Amino acid sequence: MLARLYHAHHNAHQEDLPFWLDLARLQGDPILELGCGSGRVLLPLAQAGHFVLGLESDPDMLVVLRENVPPALAERVGTIQADMAAFELGQQFALILLPCNTFSTLTTEARRATLDCVQRHLAPQGLFAVSLPNPTLLRKLLGRSQPEVEESFPHPLDGEPVQVSSSWVRTTGHFVVRWDYDHLLPDGNAERFSMQARHALLSTDDYIAELEAAGLSQAALFGDFDRSPYSHQAPYLIVTARRK
């Protein structure tokens, strides 16, 4: 059920899609999306005419994704259940994407292994693009927040309201965000599902150094999906890189 709630919650947020679509237009096919989840980014890429392979470790997310692939797109969409830190696909890609703030939730070992896999699977002129919340900005936030209601959406099965609340805790090295999904039932009770993401608070230079160590050279650095320059106050750290 959590995968369906995640899809219903996040699929409505599309502010980053023009950025990924523009990269796809410039780079061409084939495209590999790591951590594709329920297809929020993958499906618009396929709808734009691209051939996309989605890699995801969570089988429940892949079930939701496959249910939402229209028959007309079936030939342009592939999916594989695998760990982004340990995959071998036997082909190279013009574009490899790691969107949705996933990279900074990986352990140090998993990030390095993921970048090694990316380097092996990039075509000679291929591009890797990754987005994560700006760690410099996160380090400036308070150490803890109170739960705050973000929004609500209809439950994907019964249409009853689902209220989304978020909170965070910041430690020396990590920023942990928690989301609570409260399914508000007609009898006045609530059914709660929760998930969290634990982001490493490395410096921007540390993340760039990890790319370099994996044989990838920074191509561009952005602070938001409108391609504005990165700064310490930017909401995101978005990096594109190519094979050395």
N, C-alpha and C positions, 0 to 999 in steps of 0.2 A: 504493500500500500504506500510506503514512503516514496517509492519511485514515481508513482502516479501523482502524489501530492507535489513532489519536486517539479515534475513536468508542468503541472497546472500553474504552479507558482512562477517558475522561471521562464516559461515559454512566452509569457506576456512581455518580457523585458527584451527589447530588440535594438537598444541604442548602439550596440557594438556591431550589428550585422553589416552595415555599409562598409566598415573597415575590412572585415574578412572577405566580403564579396569583391571589394576592390583589389585586394591582394590576389584573389583567385583569378580575376580578369587579367591581371598583369602577368601572372605566373603560368597560367594554364593548368592542364591536367597531366597525370592524375594527382589527386589531393588525398592526403592522409590526415584525419583528425584524431588526435590522442585524447582519451577521456571524453568521448563524444556524448556520454550520458544518454538522454532520451531524444537527442536529435535537434536541439534548439538551433544550433549553428549548421549542422550537417544538412538538414532538409532544405533550408533556403539556398545553400550552395547547389544542391542537386536541382532544385527548381529553376535555378539560373542557368542550367545546362551543363554543369560540371559532373565529372565522374569522381565520386568520393567514397573512400573507405573509412569507416568509423571503427576505432578500436576502443573497447570498454571492458573493464574487469568485472563490473556488476551485472550479473545476468538479468536482474529485475529491470534495470535501466534498458537493456537491449530488448527485452520483451515489449516495453512501452514504445521504444523507437520503431521496432518492426511493425507494430500495430498501426503506426502513423505514417508508414511509407505508402503513398498512393500507388496503385498499379502502374500508372504512367511513368513513375520514377524508378521502378524496381530495377531496371537495367543499369541505372546510373548510381545505385546505392549498394555498397557492400558493408557488411558488419563482421567483426571478429571479436570474440571474447578472449582477452589477453591482458597481461600486465604491461603497462607502458614502459616499465623498467626492464623488461625481459621479453622482447619479441623479435622474430625473424620472419619476414614476409617474402623474401626472395625477389623483391622488386624495389625500384627507386621511385621517388615522387618529386614532382615539380614544386610542390608546396606541402609542408607539414605544419599543422596548426596545433597549438596547445592553449585554447582559450579558457574562459570561465574561472580564472583565479585558482587553477588546480596546482600549478607547478610549485608554488611556495608551501603547499600542504604536504609535500613529499619529504621524506628524510634526506639527509645529506647523501647517503649511499644511493637511494632511489633516484634523486635528481641526477647524480653523475651517471648512473646506469641508463637513465632515460636519454640523456644527451648523447651518450655513446650510441644508443640505438638510432637516434635521430640522425647523427652524422653518417652512419652506415646506410641509411635509407634515403638520404637526400641525393637527388640527381646532381650532376656537376654544376649546373646553373640554378639549382633549386634554392628555395628560401624556407627558413624556419621562422615561425612567429609565435611568440608566447606572451600572455598577459597575466599580471598578478597585481594585487593591491600594493600601492606604493609603501614599502616598508618604512621609509623615513617618516611618512605622514602617520602611519600607525603607531610608531614609537612615541609620538607627541600626544597621543590621546591619553585620557585618564586611565588609571589602572583597572578600573571596573565600571561597568554601566548597569543601570537598572533595566529590567525587561521593558521593552517599548513596542507597542503595536505598530507594525509597518503597514499592513494592508490586509485585505481579505479577498477571497475568491470563491466561486462555487465549487463544492466538492465534485470531483470528476465522476462519481458514481451516483450520488443521490441529489446533487444540486444544493444541498444545505450549505450554509456559510462555513468557510474555514478561515479562522483568524490567525495571522502570522505575527509572532512576536520574536524579537531578536534581543540579544545581550552579548556582552563581550567581557573577557578578562585578559589583561595584558601582563605578562611576566617579563623577565629580563630578555629572554630569547624568543618568546612566542606570543602570538596574538590569537586567542581562541574565540571564535564566534559561534554562538548557539542560536538555532532557530527552533521555535516551538510552533507546531501546527495544531491548533485546537479546532476540532470538528464539532461545531455547535449543533447539537441534536434537538429535535422538536420538543423532547420532554424536559428541556432545560439543562441536561447534562452535557458534558464535553468529553470527547475522545482525543487524547493528546498523543502526537507523534513528534519525536525530536531528532535533530541531527546537529552535528557541529563540524567546524573546519578549524584546523590548527595550523596557522601560517608561521613560517620561520621568519624572524626579523633580522635577516642579513642586510648588509648594506648593498646599495646598487652596485658598487664596485665588486663585491663578493659574487653577486649573481653573474656579472659580466665575466669575471675570472673563471667561473665554472664553465661558461660557454667556450672561452678560449682554451681551457684545458682539454675540452672534448674535441678540439679541432674545428671550432666554429668561430667565425669572425663577425663582430657586430656590424650590421649594415645600417641600422637606424634605431633611434631611441625616442619614444613618444611618452607623453604624460596622460594622454586621453585618446579616445577613438576618433576624435576630429583631427588627429595628427598634430596636435599642438606639442611644442617641445616639452621634454621632461623637465620637471623642477621638483624641489623638495616638497612643494605644496600641491603637486599634481595628484589626482585621485588614483592613478595607475602607474605602473611601470610596464611598458610595452616594448619588447625588444624584437627586432628582426635580425637574422643572422644567416650567413652563407658558409659553406664549407671553405676551409683555407685552401 
